[in-house]
Amino acid sequence: MLALNYFPELFQEECKMNYQRELLFGRWYRDDLNPQGFQQSEYAELFPDGSFEITFLTINGKGEVTEQIVELGDWGLVGDVHFTITKSEFVDDKDYSADMTNADNYHAYKVLKLDNKVFEYQHKVTNEVFILRRVIDKIGHC
């Protein structure tokens, strides 16, 4: 008990989950409301080579897309830590290289749940929680 009081980090390490990287391969989706009450959708595709393509859509109350941003970059999973590095983005069909000195292009998340249907994770800095659901290409197949 003495060690737990003086070295809690030793015991926290044992509680970390080791998730299988392969579970993230494929397409994922989430839908939320932004602070203005508009629909905000995310479509993410994570490739086995560690690259990603993520599309963010904002849809107004009339069902019109008011903003579309596509980010390209690299991702990884180590234990229960998921990370992304954005290298470029398309805004209004124009390609912009990311400023790799800008900290906003690097994100780390704690994985809360990962299985073949749900990917739930929490941003390490902002504590925002995101829940993505797997996109199923063939109806009736899980």
Backbone bond lengths (Angstrom), bond angles and torsions (degrees), N, CA, C in turn:
res aa  C-N    CA-C-N  psi(-1)  N-CA   C-N-CA  omega(-1)  CA-C   N-CA-C  phi
1 M - - - 1.439 - - 1.524 110.95 -
2 L 1.306 116.88 -32.49 1.454 121.78 179.79 1.528 110.40 -60.06
3 A 1.341 118.00 -42.95 1.459 121.78 -179.00 1.517 111.34 -62.66
4 L 1.325 118.46 -37.41 1.459 122.19 179.98 1.526 110.71 -62.26
5 N 1.332 117.35 -39.09 1.461 121.50 -179.45 1.531 112.39 -71.53
6 Y 1.321 117.90 -35.22 1.457 120.89 -175.00 1.523 113.87 -97.77
7 F 1.320 117.97 -21.57 1.455 121.36 -178.28 1.531 110.89 -134.56
8 P 1.338 118.19 59.74 1.468 119.59 -176.43 1.522 113.19 -61.97
9 E 1.349 117.94 -27.54 1.460 120.12 -179.32 1.531 112.08 -62.97
10 L 1.315 117.77 -27.95 1.461 120.68 177.82 1.520 110.91 -64.78
11 F 1.314 117.15 -37.14 1.463 121.31 -177.43 1.518 111.48 -84.50
12 Q 1.323 118.04 -27.77 1.458 121.08 176.58 1.520 110.07 -66.07
13 E 1.317 117.64 -36.73 1.468 121.15 179.95 1.520 111.17 -58.76
14 E 1.331 116.90 -37.67 1.459 120.63 -178.36 1.525 111.92 -66.73
15 C 1.330 118.24 -23.80 1.464 122.45 -176.49 1.516 112.44 -83.92
16 K 1.315 119.36 -10.25 1.459 121.63 -179.27 1.521 110.36 -68.08
17 M 1.324 114.53 141.99 1.463 120.40 177.79 1.519 109.11 -92.42
18 N 1.302 115.88 148.30 1.454 121.90 172.27 1.519 107.52 -108.99
19 Y 1.320 115.74 107.21 1.456 121.75 -177.93 1.518 109.96 -93.62
20 Q 1.319 115.69 151.17 1.462 121.00 179.25 1.525 109.43 -81.59
21 R 1.304 115.84 123.25 1.464 123.32 -179.32 1.530 111.29 -56.98
22 E 1.332 116.52 -37.17 1.461 121.53 -176.21 1.527 112.63 -61.97
23 L 1.323 117.30 -24.66 1.462 120.26 178.78 1.525 111.95 -63.80
24 L 1.336 117.70 -21.83 1.465 120.66 -178.83 1.524 113.71 -86.46
25 F 1.326 117.72 -14.09 1.468 119.71 -178.93 1.524 109.40 -61.26
26 G 1.317 116.55 133.29 1.459 119.92 175.73 1.511 112.53 122.13
27 R 1.344 114.73 -161.05 1.464 121.46 -173.97 1.529 110.63 -109.03
28 W 1.340 114.54 140.52 1.460 122.89 -176.93 1.521 109.83 -133.02
29 Y 1.345 116.31 157.50 1.452 121.43 -175.42 1.524 110.70 -145.29
30 R 1.334 115.42 144.62 1.468 120.43 168.89 1.514 108.91 -146.86
31 D 1.318 114.60 155.93 1.451 122.97 -177.61 1.522 108.28 -138.79
32 D 1.332 118.57 126.44 1.455 123.24 179.10 1.518 109.10 -140.48
33 L 1.317 116.06 173.23 1.458 121.84 171.35 1.519 107.92 -103.35
34 N 1.337 116.30 134.78 1.460 119.46 177.34 1.534 108.75 -82.35
35 P 1.335 119.31 174.06 1.474 120.85 -177.85 1.535 114.10 -57.67
36 Q 1.330 118.30 -24.75 1.465 121.78 178.17 1.530 112.19 -84.03
37 G 1.333 117.14 -2.47 1.460 121.17 178.81 1.514 113.94 88.16
38 F 1.332 118.15 7.79 1.460 121.82 178.37 1.530 110.22 -89.52
39 Q 1.323 115.25 151.64 1.459 120.77 178.01 1.522 109.61 -69.23
40 Q 1.305 115.71 132.39 1.460 122.12 175.97 1.522 106.87 -122.96
41 S 1.320 116.02 120.10 1.456 121.17 -177.91 1.518 110.03 -116.24
42 E 1.325 114.66 149.26 1.464 121.69 176.64 1.516 107.81 -131.07
43 Y 1.319 115.45 128.86 1.458 122.26 174.06 1.522 106.18 -119.32
44 A 1.321 116.81 117.34 1.465 120.86 -176.96 1.524 109.93 -118.48
45 E 1.330 115.63 136.31 1.457 120.54 171.61 1.518 107.37 -122.82
46 L 1.342 114.96 120.85 1.462 122.01 -179.22 1.529 107.82 -109.58
47 F 1.313 115.76 121.70 1.458 121.80 -174.76 1.533 111.13 -97.47
48 P 1.332 117.80 151.72 1.470 121.51 -179.33 1.529 114.19 -58.71
49 D 1.344 118.03 -26.14 1.467 120.22 -179.22 1.530 113.26 -79.16
50 G 1.352 116.74 3.33 1.458 120.29 178.12 1.519 114.38 90.64
51 S 1.320 117.97 7.77 1.458 120.26 176.75 1.527 109.65 -98.40
52 F 1.318 116.04 161.36 1.456 120.33 177.63 1.515 110.83 -140.86
53 E 1.327 114.62 158.98 1.455 123.76 168.42 1.525 106.47 -135.54
54 I 1.330 115.99 120.71 1.463 120.97 -178.80 1.522 108.65 -124.35
55 T 1.333 116.16 127.85 1.457 122.12 177.49 1.521 109.07 -109.22
56 F 1.324 115.63 127.72 1.458 122.52 176.66 1.526 107.88 -110.81
57 L 1.323 116.50 127.12 1.461 122.04 178.75 1.517 109.31 -120.37
58 T 1.331 116.57 139.05 1.455 122.33 169.69 1.522 106.14 -115.06
59 I 1.339 115.99 128.19 1.462 122.08 -175.62 1.525 107.90 -122.15
60 N 1.348 116.00 126.37 1.464 119.48 -178.08 1.530 111.12 -77.37
61 G 1.319 116.28 -179.57 1.459 122.12 -177.79 1.517 114.15 -63.46
62 K 1.335 117.70 -16.51 1.469 122.29 178.87 1.526 112.14 -92.44
63 G 1.341 116.40 1.81 1.456 120.27 -179.28 1.520 113.87 83.02
64 E 1.339 116.81 13.42 1.468 121.38 -179.29 1.524 110.24 -94.98
65 V 1.334 116.18 138.53 1.462 121.01 175.84 1.524 107.60 -73.27
66 T 1.330 116.68 118.30 1.465 120.91 179.80 1.522 112.34 -99.88
67 E 1.334 116.17 -19.28 1.466 119.91 177.64 1.520 108.93 -153.23
68 Q 1.330 114.87 137.70 1.464 120.87 175.13 1.512 108.05 -137.18
69 I 1.325 115.05 123.22 1.464 121.42 178.02 1.519 107.48 -127.39
70 V 1.331 115.87 131.43 1.462 121.46 176.71 1.521 107.34 -116.07
71 E 1.333 115.93 121.85 1.458 121.40 178.33 1.521 109.68 -105.70
72 L 1.320 115.98 141.07 1.465 123.04 176.26 1.521 107.67 -123.84
73 G 1.326 115.46 143.31 1.461 118.10 178.89 1.506 112.50 177.21
74 D 1.322 115.13 -154.00 1.461 122.46 -177.70 1.527 109.28 -119.15
75 W 1.327 115.82 153.30 1.460 121.83 178.73 1.516 108.43 -139.27
76 G 1.318 115.22 164.41 1.455 120.09 175.81 1.512 110.59 -159.61
77 L 1.301 114.93 167.69 1.457 122.59 177.62 1.518 107.81 -141.76
78 V 1.332 116.09 122.56 1.455 122.33 177.68 1.524 107.10 -130.62
79 G 1.329 116.55 112.17 1.462 120.22 -177.07 1.512 109.86 62.13
80 D 1.335 116.21 -114.35 1.457 120.20 178.00 1.531 111.50 -111.45
81 V 1.328 117.00 20.64 1.463 121.65 179.21 1.533 109.42 -111.44
82 H 1.328 114.97 120.62 1.466 122.82 175.00 1.522 106.22 -105.51
83 F 1.335 117.63 137.55 1.459 119.64 179.16 1.518 110.71 -137.03
84 T 1.342 115.04 153.36 1.462 121.38 175.66 1.521 109.34 -132.01
85 I 1.327 114.87 147.61 1.460 122.32 174.97 1.524 105.71 -130.06
86 T 1.336 116.54 110.72 1.463 120.95 -179.95 1.521 108.84 -83.09
87 K 1.355 115.41 127.25 1.461 120.31 -177.62 1.523 113.16 -108.95
88 S 1.337 116.72 -23.51 1.462 119.89 175.98 1.516 108.72 -161.07
89 E 1.330 114.77 163.23 1.450 118.67 176.22 1.520 109.81 -147.08
90 F 1.319 114.16 149.99 1.453 122.53 175.56 1.520 107.33 -106.30
91 V 1.330 115.80 123.79 1.455 121.74 174.86 1.519 106.23 -126.51
92 D 1.343 116.06 122.88 1.469 120.99 -176.91 1.529 110.95 51.94
93 D 1.314 116.55 45.64 1.469 124.50 176.85 1.531 114.33 64.48
94 K 1.333 117.81 16.07 1.464 120.85 175.46 1.517 108.06 -110.13
95 D 1.341 115.63 132.73 1.460 122.05 -178.41 1.528 109.78 -88.64
96 Y 1.333 115.26 126.39 1.454 121.39 177.85 1.525 108.63 -122.12
97 S 1.329 116.22 125.33 1.462 119.71 174.09 1.522 108.45 -70.74
98 A 1.317 115.41 139.42 1.458 119.52 179.19 1.522 109.97 -75.47
99 D 1.306 115.58 146.62 1.455 122.32 173.91 1.526 106.83 -79.88
100 M 1.316 116.75 104.28 1.463 120.96 -174.62 1.532 112.80 -71.78
101 T 1.339 117.63 -4.78 1.463 120.08 173.66 1.525 111.04 -91.85
102 N 1.332 117.63 -5.62 1.459 122.61 -179.15 1.529 109.73 -87.56
103 A 1.311 116.46 119.41 1.471 121.45 -177.69 1.529 112.57 -61.25
104 D 1.336 118.52 -22.15 1.470 121.49 179.88 1.528 113.07 -67.70
105 N 1.307 117.70 -9.60 1.465 121.16 178.12 1.528 112.57 -92.84
106 Y 1.312 117.21 3.06 1.468 123.00 179.98 1.532 108.29 -123.58
107 H 1.328 116.55 126.33 1.459 120.04 -179.87 1.527 110.25 -136.79
108 A 1.320 115.46 144.06 1.466 121.79 176.25 1.520 108.47 -129.35
109 Y 1.324 115.16 143.48 1.458 121.69 -175.35 1.520 110.10 -136.31
110 K 1.324 116.41 148.83 1.457 121.82 171.14 1.524 106.73 -92.54
111 V 1.316 117.02 126.15 1.457 121.16 178.10 1.527 108.20 -76.89
112 L 1.324 115.79 124.59 1.459 121.59 179.14 1.521 111.27 -97.16
113 K 1.339 116.14 -33.50 1.463 121.58 178.97 1.515 108.03 -156.23
114 L 1.319 115.71 136.95 1.459 120.74 175.74 1.515 108.57 -149.86
115 D 1.322 114.90 118.22 1.460 121.01 172.36 1.524 107.57 -144.08
116 N 1.317 118.14 -166.74 1.461 119.58 -174.82 1.529 113.24 -75.47
117 K 1.354 118.44 -2.79 1.465 121.16 -179.62 1.525 113.95 -122.08
118 V 1.335 118.22 -31.50 1.463 122.17 -172.45 1.528 110.65 -130.62
119 F 1.327 114.84 138.06 1.459 122.76 174.27 1.528 106.69 -127.48
120 E 1.335 115.60 108.57 1.462 121.10 -179.40 1.517 108.10 -116.11
121 Y 1.328 116.13 130.57 1.456 119.74 -176.88 1.522 110.76 -148.37
122 Q 1.342 115.41 157.92 1.459 122.11 -175.87 1.520 109.61 -125.73
123 H 1.332 115.70 129.97 1.462 121.30 179.46 1.526 109.46 -63.51
124 K 1.328 116.39 132.71 1.468 121.75 -175.66 1.530 113.23 -67.39
125 V 1.342 118.28 -24.99 1.457 121.04 -177.88 1.526 111.82 -101.04
126 T 1.337 117.11 -49.94 1.469 120.50 -174.53 1.530 113.21 -87.01
127 N 1.331 116.96 -15.71 1.466 123.76 -176.73 1.526 113.76 67.29
128 E 1.342 118.40 8.79 1.460 120.74 175.30 1.524 109.18 -62.53
129 V 1.321 116.31 140.48 1.460 121.83 178.26 1.525 108.48 -108.51
130 F 1.323 115.65 134.21 1.456 122.47 179.46 1.527 108.39 -122.35
131 I 1.316 115.98 140.23 1.462 121.23 177.00 1.520 108.23 -125.28
132 L 1.321 115.83 115.60 1.454 121.70 176.84 1.520 108.98 -107.78
133 R 1.309 115.23 148.96 1.464 121.71 177.12 1.518 108.33 -118.44
134 R 1.307 114.81 142.75 1.466 119.68 -178.89 1.517 110.42 -66.64
135 V 1.317 116.06 138.52 1.457 122.55 173.47 1.527 106.86 -85.67
136 I 1.316 115.60 123.47 1.463 121.80 -179.65 1.524 107.89 -96.94
137 D 1.349 116.52 120.52 1.458 120.80 -179.35 1.513 113.29 -74.31
138 K 1.326 116.31 -33.32 1.461 120.92 -176.53 1.508 108.63 -118.33
139 I 1.308 116.45 120.17 1.453 121.01 179.12 1.533 108.45 -62.12
140 G 1.332 115.51 135.10 1.468 120.46 179.81 1.514 113.27 92.51
141 H 1.338 118.14 -4.02 1.472 121.78 177.86 1.513 108.01 -113.27
142 C 1.309 116.76 135.87 1.467 120.26 179.44 1.471 110.22 -105.36
